[in-house]
Amino acid sequence: MKKVSVVIAAFIAAAAVASAQDYNAGIEAFNAGATALQTSKTEALGSFRAALTQFEACEEEEAAEMVAKCKEIIPETILSIAKEQINGSEYDNALTTLAEAVAVAKEYGIENTATEAKELIPNVYMRKGSTLIKEKNFADAVAAFKEVVNLEPDNGQAFLLLGQATLQTGDADAAVEALKKASELGQEAKAGKLIANTYLKKGQALLKAGKNADAIAALEESNKYVESANAYKLIASALTKSGKTQDSIAAYKKYLEISPNAKDAADIIFTIAATAQKAGDKATAKEFYQKLEGSKYAAQAEAQLKTL
């Protein structure tokens, strides 16, 4: 019995020595990690993880405290690596590292680090998308901004950039949808201009294709966001082709109202006068022929006034 007790005692003593060795090795690894933080966070992370393994194998009371410290500093170090990657424009690597930071922080119960890492993810996608726009890689930029709006559905700036990038891919309908959302979320001015311009281009294309009614609808939609002289001019042209004389005159008048000093103002005034005269609206015809005094149409206008 005495022999067995000696064996057990020896085993306990050996275990104590091994535990002490693990603790000392953990301290050494932890200190190495703290030193490496100044030069290489990746190296520091490896040291802290090694220290954690050593401390978890220890039985000393002090080891539990060091385990807690390691579990706090490891996700913080991963997050710090991610921030360096963001600053270096390594966006894909940063996204992977941030995901790791979130997972490890949650595993270790370090909620503040998990929250900070999670909140950085949409910011990284925003930076990535903006860089891709500059590189004219619009399809991938669209994908990046979609990630942002999925994570932050109230981010008006992200919807604005999504709309801009989508326009460049040629998907006008999807672009307008994103821009309308941006307008709802505080980007009314910038989004409104883009939407108006998109409908203006659509109206021009439809007018060219002879689809006058559709062209008018698109151009009127453009004017809902930003009234433009050009839109009214195109509407007037479509209305004239559709035989809606009085409506076309009204649209031309709006054009002159918005852009009274337009280079083609005299052309428009003469068109209004001639159109009104043809429609039997002598009062309007006279009014606008009289406005042409001193213009390149002066002689023609004077002759028509005599006729009237």
C-alpha positions in Angstrom: 0.0 0.0 0.0 2.9 2.3 0.8 4.4 1.6 -2.6 1.2 2.5 -4.4 0.9 5.8 -2.4 4.5 6.7 -3.5 3.6 6.1 -7.1 0.5 8.3 -6.9 2.5 11.0 -5.2 5.1 10.9 -7.9 2.4 11.1 -10.6 0.8 14.2 -8.9 4.3 15.8 -8.6 5.0 15.1 -12.3 1.6 16.5 -13.3 2.3 19.6 -11.2 5.6 20.1 -12.9 4.0 19.6 -16.3 1.3 22.1 -15.5 3.9 24.6 -14.3 5.8 24.1 -17.5 2.6 24.8 -19.5 1.9 27.9 -17.5 5.5 29.2 -18.0 5.3 28.4 -21.8 2.0 30.2 -21.9 3.5 33.3 -20.3 6.4 33.2 -22.7 4.1 32.9 -25.7 1.8 35.7 -24.4 4.7 38.1 -23.9 6.0 37.2 -27.4 2.6 38.1 -28.8 2.5 41.4 -26.9 6.0 42.3 -28.3 5.0 41.2 -31.8 2.0 43.5 -31.8 4.3 46.4 -32.7 5.7 44.8 -35.8 3.4 41.9 -37.0 -0.1 41.4 -35.8 -0.3 38.2 -37.7 2.7 36.9 -35.8 1.2 38.2 -32.5 -2.0 36.4 -33.2 -0.2 33.1 -33.6 1.6 33.7 -30.3 -1.6 34.5 -28.4 -3.3 31.4 -29.8 -0.3 29.3 -28.7 -0.5 30.9 -25.2 -4.2 30.1 -25.0 -3.5 26.4 -25.7 -0.8 26.4 -23.0 -3.0 28.1 -20.4 -6.0 25.8 -21.1 -3.8 22.9 -20.3 -2.8 24.3 -16.9 -4.4 23.7 -13.5 -3.1 26.8 -11.7 -5.6 29.4 -10.7 -3.6 32.0 -12.4 -4.1 30.2 -15.7 -7.8 30.9 -15.8 -7.1 34.6 -15.7 -4.7 34.3 -18.5 -7.2 32.2 -20.6 -9.6 35.1 -20.2 -7.0 37.6 -21.3 -6.1 35.5 -24.3 -9.8 35.2 -25.3 -10.1 38.9 -25.1 -7.0 39.9 -27.1 -7.3 37.2 -29.8 -10.5 38.6 -31.5 -9.2 42.2 -30.9 -6.0 41.3 -32.7 -8.0 39.7 -35.6 -10.0 42.9 -35.8 -6.8 45.0 -35.9 -5.5 42.9 -38.8 -8.7 43.5 -40.6 -8.4 47.3 -40.1 -4.9 47.2 -41.6 -6.3 45.3 -44.6 -9.0 47.9 -45.0 -6.4 50.7 -44.9 -4.4 48.8 -47.5 -7.5 48.5 -49.8 -7.4 44.7 -49.4 -11.1 44.6 -49.2 -11.8 40.9 -49.9 -9.2 39.9 -47.4 -10.6 42.3 -44.9 -14.1 40.9 -45.3 -12.8 37.4 -44.6 -10.9 38.6 -41.6 -13.8 40.6 -40.2 -16.1 37.5 -40.5 -13.5 35.6 -38.5 -13.3 38.3 -35.9 -17.1 38.2 -35.5 -17.1 34.4 -35.1 -14.2 34.2 -32.7 -15.4 37.1 -30.6 -18.8 35.5 -30.3 -17.3 32.2 -29.4 -15.3 33.8 -26.6 -18.1 36.0 -25.5 -16.4 39.3 -26.4 -19.5 41.1 -27.6 -18.1 44.6 -28.0 -15.4 43.3 -30.4 -18.0 41.2 -32.3 -20.2 44.3 -32.7 -17.4 46.5 -33.9 -16.3 44.0 -36.5 -19.8 43.4 -37.7 -20.4 47.2 -38.1 -17.3 47.5 -40.3 -18.5 45.0 -42.9 -20.9 47.3 -44.8 -18.2 50.1 -44.7 -15.8 47.7 -46.4 -18.3 46.9 -49.1 -18.9 50.6 -49.6 -15.2 51.2 -50.1 -14.9 48.3 -52.4 -17.9 49.4 -54.5 -16.6 52.9 -54.8 -13.1 51.7 -55.9 -14.8 49.4 -58.5 -16.7 52.3 -59.9 -13.4 54.3 -60.4 -12.0 51.2 -62.1 -15.2 51.1 -64.3 -16.0 47.6 -63.1 -19.6 48.4 -62.7 -21.0 44.9 -62.5 -18.9 44.0 -59.4 -19.6 47.5 -58.0 -23.3 46.7 -58.2 -22.7 43.4 -56.3 -20.8 45.3 -53.6 -23.4 47.9 -53.1 -26.2 45.3 -53.0 -24.3 43.7 -50.0 -24.4 47.1 -48.3 -28.1 47.7 -48.7 -28.8 44.1 -47.6 -26.9 44.9 -44.4 -28.1 48.5 -44.0 -31.5 48.9 -45.7 -31.7 52.5 -44.6 -28.4 53.6 -46.2 -29.4 56.2 -48.7 -25.9 56.8 -50.0 -25.5 53.1 -50.7 -28.7 53.1 -52.7 -27.5 56.2 -54.6 -24.2 54.5 -55.5 -26.0 51.3 -56.4 -28.3 53.3 -58.8 -25.3 55.0 -60.4 -23.4 51.8 -60.9 -26.5 50.0 -62.2 -27.1 52.8 -64.8 -23.6 52.1 -66.2 -24.5 48.4 -66.7 -27.5 49.4 -68.9 -30.2 48.2 -66.6 -32.2 51.4 -66.4 -35.2 50.0 -64.6 -33.2 48.5 -61.8 -31.2 51.7 -61.5 -34.3 53.8 -61.2 -35.7 51.5 -58.5 -32.5 51.9 -56.5 -32.5 55.7 -57.1 -36.1 56.0 -55.9 -35.1 54.3 -52.7 -32.2 56.6 -52.3 -34.5 59.6 -52.8 -36.7 58.3 -50.0 -33.7 58.0 -47.7 -32.5 61.5 -47.9 -30.8 61.7 -51.3 -33.6 63.5 -53.1 -31.5 66.1 -55.0 -28.8 63.8 -56.4 -31.1 60.8 -57.0 -33.8 63.1 -58.5 -31.4 64.4 -61.2 -30.3 60.9 -62.1 -33.8 59.6 -62.3 -34.9 62.6 -64.4 -32.0 62.1 -66.8 -32.7 58.4 -67.1 -36.3 59.0 -68.1 -35.2 61.8 -70.4 -32.9 59.4 -72.3 -35.7 56.8 -72.4 -38.1 59.4 -73.8 -35.6 60.4 -76.5 -35.2 56.7 -77.5 -38.9 56.1 -77.6 -39.5 59.3 -79.7 -36.8 58.2 -82.1 -38.5 54.8 -82.4 -41.9 56.5 -83.2 -43.5 55.5 -79.9 -44.9 58.9 -79.2 -47.3 58.1 -76.4 -44.7 56.1 -74.5 -42.1 58.9 -75.1 -44.5 61.5 -73.7 -45.1 59.3 -70.6 -41.4 58.9 -70.0 -40.6 62.6 -70.5 -43.5 63.6 -68.1 -42.0 61.2 -65.6 -38.6 63.0 -66.0 -40.3 66.3 -65.3 -41.8 65.0 -62.0 -38.2 64.8 -60.6 -36.5 67.7 -62.3 -38.3 70.0 -64.8 -36.1 70.5 -67.9 -36.5 72.6 -71.0 -35.2 69.7 -73.1 -38.0 67.4 -71.8 -40.7 69.9 -72.7 -39.2 70.4 -76.2 -39.3 66.6 -76.8 -42.8 66.4 -75.4 -43.9 69.2 -77.8 -42.3 67.3 -80.7 -44.1 64.1 -79.7 -47.4 65.9 -79.3 -47.0 67.6 -82.7 -46.4 64.2 -84.3 -49.5 62.9 -82.5 -51.6 65.7 -83.9 -52.2 67.4 -80.5 -51.5 70.9 -81.7 -52.7 72.9 -78.7 -50.9 70.6 -76.2 -47.7 70.9 -78.3 -47.9 74.7 -78.2 -48.3 74.6 -74.4 -45.2 72.4 -74.1 -43.2 74.7 -76.3 -44.2 77.6 -74.1 -43.0 75.7 -71.1 -39.7 75.2 -72.9 -39.3 79.0 -73.4 -40.4 79.7 -69.8 -37.6 77.5 -68.5 -35.0 78.5 -71.0 -35.9 82.0 -72.4 -32.4 82.6 -73.7 -32.0 79.3 -75.4 -30.0 79.3 -78.7 -33.0 78.0 -80.6 -35.5 80.3 -78.9 -36.3 82.1 -82.1 -36.9 78.7 -83.8 -39.3 77.7 -81.1 -41.2 81.0 -81.2 -41.6 80.8 -84.9 -42.8 77.1 -84.6 -45.4 78.2 -82.0 -46.6 81.0 -84.2 -46.8 78.9 -87.3 -48.5 76.0 -85.5 -51.0 78.3 -83.9 -51.7 80.0 -87.3 -52.3 76.6 -88.9 -54.7 75.6 -86.1 -56.6 78.8 -86.6 -55.5 80.4 -83.3 -54.8 83.8 -84.7 -54.3 85.5 -81.3 -51.4 83.2 -80.4 -50.0 83.4 -83.9 -49.9 87.2 -83.8 -48.5 87.2 -80.3 -45.5 85.0 -81.2 -44.9 86.5 -84.6 -44.5 89.9 -83.0 -41.8 88.4 -80.7 -39.7 87.7 -83.7 -38.9 91.4 -84.5 -35.2 91.7 -85.0 -34.6 88.0 -85.3 -33.7 85.9 -88.4 -37.4 85.3 -88.9 -38.3 89.0 -88.8 -39.2 89.2 -92.5 -41.3 86.0 -92.5 -43.1 87.0 -89.3 -43.9 90.5 -90.7 -45.4 88.9 -93.9 -47.5 86.5 -91.8 -48.7 89.3 -89.6 -49.9 91.2 -92.7 -51.7 88.0 -93.8 -53.4 87.6 -90.4 
